[in-house]
């Protein structure tokens, strides 16, 4: 997986779990899960750093199952994250957004790209992670602009996590191509 322009090599490894201690099981399970995913390894390294630095983060992902895995990892760390996906009650979405923007105890928000990427003002965050690319570059553009809006007082930085040598890399290259065609036409 790579983070912006720097590469991070993922590797498979396993760890045994101790059946006598449920907290240890939870830690080992999370550690094992992280070690099997280059992208989760990147998150495991940068999120604690951002937390210490006082940043707040939005993590956009295409799939709710992946959001659930990320949610398990951040919950084990004890970080307060909100979650907004297609199953989130429409009436409670704005309340969740307002809570995130106004409550500094929230470290981040987990969102699906299509649900959380449109029409929301999430100026409480200043770090955005696009966990996986969408075939439509405008979907990713909408997501990354949720925090970069009027009312934002901090500099916003966007990170894309893309697995090198996988379909994600091809999707990202296709996004670049589509954006170039769009720019040429306009």
N, C-alpha and C positions, 0 to 999 in steps of 0.2 A: 504494500500500500504506500502511497506517497501523500505527503502533507505539503500542499502548495508545490514548491519545486524540490524539496528534499525527500529522499527515499528512506523508508523504514522497512526493513526486511522482517516479515512475519515468519514464524516457525511453529511446527507442531511439537508439542510436548505434553506430557500428562503428569498429573500429580495424584498421589493416593489420598483418599479421604479417611479421616478417623471417625469410625462409627460410634464412638462413645460420646463425643461432644458435638452437639448440633450446631453451635456457633462455628466450630472448626470446620464442620461439613460445609456450611454455607460459604465460608471463606475459601476453602479448597475448591468448591464448585465454581465460584466466581473466578478464582485464579486460573483454574483449568480452562474455563470458557474464554477468558482473556488471552491466554497463551495460544489458543487455537485460531485467533483472528488477528491479523496484522492491524486492522482498523481499530479493534478494541484495545490493542496494545498502545496505539497512538493516543486514544482517548485516556487510557489509564495513566499515561505520562503527562499529557497536557492539562487535563482537568484539575488535578491537584495544584499545579503551578498557577493556573488562572484563578483558582479559588484563593490562594495565598495573596495573589496580586490584586484581588478585589474586583475582578471582571465577572460579568454575568453572561451566560451563554444560551443560545438557541441551537438545538440540534434537530435538523430536518432529515427525515428518512422516508423512503418510498413505502416501506412495509411496516405494518403494525407489529408483526412478530419480531422484527429487529428492534423496534422501539421498546418492546417488552424486555428484550435481552439487555438493552442499554439501561432501561429503568432498573432492572435488578442490580446491575453494577453500581449505579449511582446511589441506590437505596442502601446497599451494603456499606457504602462510604459514609452514610448518614447525611448526605446532602439533600436539601429541599428542592425538588423539581416539580413543576407542573407538567401535565400531559394533555395534549389536545390532538385528537384524531377524529375520524369519521364517526366513531361511537360516542363522542362527547355530545351531550345534550346541547342543542343549539341555544336554548335559553340561558345556559350556564357558561357559554363560551366567553361572553364579554366580561362576566364576573371574574373568570379565571385570568383573562388578559389584564384587567384592572388590578387584581391581586398581585400578579407578577410584576407589573410596572411600579406599583406603589409599595410593595413589601420587600425590603432589602434582604430579608432572610431567604428568599428564593435565590438559589444559585443559578438555576436554569429552567428551561422549558423544553420538553420533548414534543415534537410536532411531526405529523405526516406532511409531506411537501404539498400535496394537493389540498388538504383541509386547512392547515396552518399557514400556507403560503399566500393566501389571498385575503385582502381586505382587513388585515389586522395591523394594529399599531403596537409594536412590541419594543418601544424605546428604552425599556428597562435593561435591555441587553446590549453589549457592545462587542460580543464575539459570536459569530455565526459559523456553524459547521454544517456543510452539505454532505451528509454521510454517504450518499450514493447519487449518481447523476440520473436525470430524467432524459428521455429521448427528445423531449421538447425543451429547447434552451430557455424559452420564456417561462416555463414552470419553475426552473431553478432561479431565474432572474426575479420572479415574483417573491419567492421564498427569501432570497438574500436581501431584499429590500424591506422586509418587515421591521427591522431595527433601524435602518438608515432612512429616517423620516423626519418631518418637522417635529420639533420637540426633543430630538436627540442632542444631548449635551456632550457626549464622548465620541471619540473617533471609533468607527466601526471597522472591524477586520473580519473578512470572510475567508474560511478555509474549506477546501474541497478534499475529501478523502476518496482516492481512486486507486483501485487495485491494478497495478501494472501487469500487462500481459493477459488481462481478463476482458470480458465483454464490456466492463465499465470503461476501460480505456478507449475502446472503439466508440462507445456512446459519447464520451467526452470529445473525442476528435470530430465526431459527427456534429456535436453542438457548435464547435468552433467553425466548421464548414458552413453550417446553416446561418450562423451569425455573420460570417463573411459575405455570404450571398445576400442576406438581408441588408447589410450595410452598403453593398454595391448597388443594389436596386434603389435604396433610398437616397 
